[in-house]
Amino acid sequence: MGARFYSAESENGDRIEDPSEDALFMMISDLNDTDNTCIVVQPDTEYPVWFASVAVLDEGGYEVVLRDAGRREHEVIMLTRIGEVARSLSLWLTIRSCPGRPTPPVFGL
């Protein structure tokens, strides 16, 4: 059975379905600059309209890419703390359109 809304998968093959902020935190904390450099979060559909990725940077910190073709959004941010990355990603995921889940209102966007 697949994820209800979306899943996160790391380069080393770890996968979490419908990850919480805490689960994202743990996945991000497992990233390193040799064999597990990124995670991707996207809906469990054949042609996902949006995705987010987190990659560890050689010089330290994280690059977060947020892309939603349906909303014409594309943002790249650099963050240094895992908690900031997990929180920002979790909030961004909250307003994504997922099959079977009502789209929450967007305030201030």
Secondary structure, DSSP 8 states (H G I E B T S, - for coil): ---SSEEEEETTS-EEES--HHHHHHHHHT--SSS--EEEEEESSSS-SEEEEEEE-TTSSEEEEEEEGGGTEEEEEEES-HHHHHHHHHHHHHTS-BTTB--------
